[in-house]
Amino acid sequence: MKKLYIYIMALGIAATASSCSDSFLDTEPITTITDANFYKTVEDADLALVGCYDGVQQIYANGVAFPVASEVMSDNCFGATGNNDALGYQVMDELDLSRSPGEVNLLDATWAAYYKAIYRVNVLLQKMDQIDWTGQEDYRNVVEAQARFLRAYSYFDMVRLWERVPLVTEPTDENVPQSEPDAIYAQITEDLLYAAEFGSETVEAGRINKWVAKAYLARVYMFYTGYYGAADLVGQATKAEVLQGLEDVISEGAYELVADYKNLWPAASSTINTAGDGLETTYAGKDNSETIFAIKYNITSDYDGNVDGNQWLVMLGLRSQSFSPYGKGWGACTVLPSLYSAYEAGDTRREASIIGINEEALDFDNSDQREYTGYTNKKYTPLANPDGQDVSEANGSTNFQIGQYQDFVVMRYADVLLMAAELGSGSAQSYFDQVRTRSGLASKPATVTNILEERRLEFAFEGIRYWDLLRQGVDAAASKLAFSGTVENGGVATPKTIAATNVQTTRGLLMIPQNQITRSAGVLTQNEGWK
């Protein structure tokens, strides 16, 4: 088995690993600069840390991105895509491999991308002691805090998607078996607690600080304790401690709600200008006051190795058609009408979140659209100028498919408020009301039931709803996810079914790629419901 090596790229260290035929975590050296002659100075550490952020950014550029998969599996969206496309998104949506038995490697590139990102972090953490930190010992902790958060972030995605995955905390060429979920969550928690203690207190766009770690620990706590019916987070964090972390974020005052909800999203805040030749916007910007943490994207992606663009956003655009300000894409994640109708009258979030084809009088041709419902998402969709040109291309991107530059906002301040309310803060009603008031709604009791419903409406299409359902229990999630009705495939009314039993059998987990099981020589085993 080949050893793992480190790659150095022009703009930062990028310890990548590509899947090879004889190992599920292999790579080859492509430069003469390796971990043996790097990792000497603080500048080296900073460069390596940039590589770690870059690795996490690149996770969602491979295979099926976590934000997309999370929406496909939720009760907000169907899988959709083109009427003649492969049925991989339907396999995820319905948790049913029989829909397309050949999709056994649907998530293979996704799996590999996570381990590439984790490898970068593990190399940096292993080399910390050989770096000269003289006079900057506190900064060492700040660097380590960021790296450990990124590892925890990656593993939290993975453990939710597949549950039992290999837990790798140092560079290795071993054929690592799967770990039980408690061991994975223990590592996630340890890393996040470190980041919460030693992270910087300074808010810097795209960078982890201690407030990010405290907020994200709460997300992990709420999923783990809900899904597994546990009293605390693997014995390392109690409800009271997690809630105090959220209260710390709130009292710090570094974040606040953006006044107008639609201004959180580029498409929702964009209109054609009075001259009719361009767009004008009230967008609050990528790094607005509500953003706790975001995966950053740039317009500079190309086909020569620069992969820093948002390459999954195009999946969510209107199928092959532009209606300015909405740009074209591949038609994934058509929206259930039940979500559109779930918003109260006067709730400004509905129009900010959902494109209503008929309501907005869009002359959309659905002849190539699978699972057409008349609704699609507005939060994450490409932008187009009035002449139909994609805004990213108009601004210089190589291609609209790889050059989208809208960030993925992992967590907003609204989530901090609602998590604190759900966990029983003494200010729960105030926190709950702040979110509702922003959306033009009157107060109502801050019960757990009301908060969970509010979360669906507040965070639609942000990759949160599916996990909120699962943390209420698999059976409860199955009852919400089950569907029997009709959609339009290529303009033809077609039955659509999502069976509750599929959710229960798989426990809401996805299949481990068959390639990875094969390469492990059977060390990895498939999840129930996918065998």
Secondary structure, DSSP 4 states (H G I P E B T S, - for coil): -PPP---EETTEE----EEETTEEEE----SS--TTS---SHHHHHHHHHHHHHHHHHHTTSSS-HHHHHHHHSSSB--B-BTTS-SHHHHHHHT-GGG-TT-TTTTHHHHHHHHHHHHHHHHHHHTGGGS--TT-HHHHHHHHHHHHHHHHHHHHHHHHHHSS-B---S---S-PPBPPHHHHHHHHHHHHHHHHHHS-SS--TT---HHHHHHHHHHHHHHHHHHHT-SSBTTTB-HHHHHHHHHHHHHHT-----SSGGGGSTTTTEEE-TTSSSEEE----TT-TTEEEEE---S---SSS---SBSSGGGGSEET--BTTBPEE--B-PBPHHHHHHSPTT-THHHHHEEETTTTT----GGGBSSB-SEEESSS--BB-TTS-BHHHHTT-S-TTT-B---EEEEEHHHHHHHHHHTT-TTHHHHHHHHHHHTT-------HHHHHHHHHHHSTTTT-HHHHHHTT-HHHHHHHH-EEEEEEETTEEEEEEE-HHHHHHHTTPPPPPHHHHHHTTTSS-PPTT--
